[in-house]
Amino acid sequence: MTIEQYAAPETLDELTRLLSGGNALIFAGGTDVMPQTRAGARQFQPYLINASRVAGLRGISREGARIRIGALTTVTDILESNLLSEHVPVLVEAADCFASGQVRNTATLGGNLCNASPAADLAIPLLLVDAELELSSNDNGAPSRRVVPISDFFVAPGKTVLKPTEILTRVIFDAPPSGFRARFIKFGTRPALDIAVVSVGVAGATANMVFAITRVAFGAAAPTPIRGKKTEELLEGRLLVDDTILAASSAAQKDVSPISDVRGSAWYRRELVRTLTERALHDVA
Ligand SMILES: Cc1cc2nc3c(=O)[nH]c(=O)nc-3n(C[C@H](O)[C@H](O)[C@H](O)COP(=O)(O)OP(=O)(O)OC[C@H]3O[C@@H](n4cnc5c(N)ncnc54)[C@H](O)[C@@H]3O)c2cc1C
């Protein structure tokens, strides 16, 4: 499809109004959209909207107990954030495994989530902190917002609950309590510039002087990034001793439903899930 019009709005109001007209494709950093359209995996729409200039959607802040990250915040911004290093180092850890410096400078958090790849690196730490996603639209001149938990956001590979007229504006979550510890491990076939074959995240907190795991998440191991509910149930309230870690890494294999593709077979991915879960749990223990 050929592009008939191009727009680069500078306000959220302008952007959501343009989107409400339909037949539009928006991009932020373009690091997914451009290679996908070039490869024929996605079509341009008559209206191409560059969202990257919209004011107020880039930045990381803390308001009371809540941390807010704008959708246009780049991977480099995350990597260089003192606030995130202090409160959610696991998100910085995921940014540190992400692509190359050049891609990180333009790739946005919003694009990573809205592209909805099962291997989206930034989704894993955000699942660990139960992030909420603020979605904004402007239908018939009436601006509206809704908030969706990240665990309900992804529907299928490349599909989210976003309506065609909506955009992701912010990612919001509670600053984790002191004693929060988390780990993100990404396995790729190369150390850099690679999409995960499998990624695993685990997080826990100290309650009554005892550290216990509260969240487990997997990337590239199911049609969407997912929480590991069976693994979490097994770990609930248990001390992270060797036997528990072994049982949890086996349970992790029941949480996932990987596919075979060019990066690895389903069997290989299941083995990676077990091994990386064991390693991540040992690391936080
Ligand atoms: C060489 C290379 C290496 C890569 N390595 C990694 C990697 O290590 N890990 C990883 O996870 N990904 C990786 N990627 C994929 C990509 O860089 C990321 O997914 C990136 O975060 C996408 O952000 P973007 O701003 O470029 O998205 P865009 O390409 O601009 O958009 C992606 C999708 O999201 C939609 N979109 C963008 N912003 C919004 C918004 N605010 N609201 C609603 N919809 C929106 C677009 O319409 C499109 O569907 C890599 C890509 C390349 C080219």
The ligand as a Gaussian input file, in Angstrom:
#p B3LYP/6-31G(d) Opt

LIG

0 1
 C       18.966000      -4.711000      14.676000
 C       17.813000      -4.826000      15.638000
 C       18.021000      -5.395000      16.871000
 C       16.966000      -5.529000      17.780000
 N       17.216000      -6.090000      19.001000
 C       16.200000      -6.208000      19.884000
 C       16.446000      -6.767000      21.164000
 O       17.576000      -7.108000      21.533000
 N       15.390000      -6.922000      21.999000
 C       14.117000      -6.554000      21.656000
 O       13.205000      -6.722000      22.454000
 N       13.863000      -5.989000      20.428000
 C       14.869000      -5.811000      19.566000
 N       14.622000      -5.249000      18.330000
 C       13.263000      -4.836000      17.973000
 C       12.957000      -3.317000      18.185000
 O       14.146000      -2.556000      18.182000
 C       12.232000      -3.079000      19.523000
 O       11.044000      -3.806000      19.585000
 C       11.952000      -1.585000      19.756000
 O       11.747000      -1.340000      21.120000
 C       10.754000      -1.061000      18.977000
 O       10.603000       0.309000      19.307000
 P       10.376000       1.392000      18.149000
 O       10.115000       2.682000      18.834000
 O       11.464000       1.368000      17.170000
 O        9.030000       0.802000      17.521000
 P        8.395000       1.115000      16.102000
 O        9.066000       0.328000      15.057000
 O        8.277000       2.573000      15.905000
 O        6.919000       0.526000      16.365000
 C        6.741000      -0.849000      16.684000
 C        5.245000      -1.146000      16.770000
 O        4.657000      -0.469000      17.851000
 C        3.674000       0.474000      17.427000
 N        3.878000       1.622000      18.293000
 C        5.041000       2.268000      18.551000
 N        4.859000       3.149000      19.549000
 C        3.546000       3.056000      19.896000
 C        2.729000       3.719000      20.876000
 N        3.241000       4.624000      21.728000
 N        1.425000       3.374000      20.985000
 C        0.893000       2.448000      20.144000
 N        1.609000       1.788000      19.203000
 C        2.925000       2.087000      19.094000
 C        3.923000       0.705000      15.949000
 O        2.729000       1.037000      15.261000
 C        4.438000      -0.686000      15.556000
 O        3.345000      -1.561000      15.420000
 C       15.664000      -5.087000      17.410000
 C       15.456000      -4.503000      16.144000
 C       16.517000      -4.366000      15.266000
 C       16.270000      -3.727000      13.932000

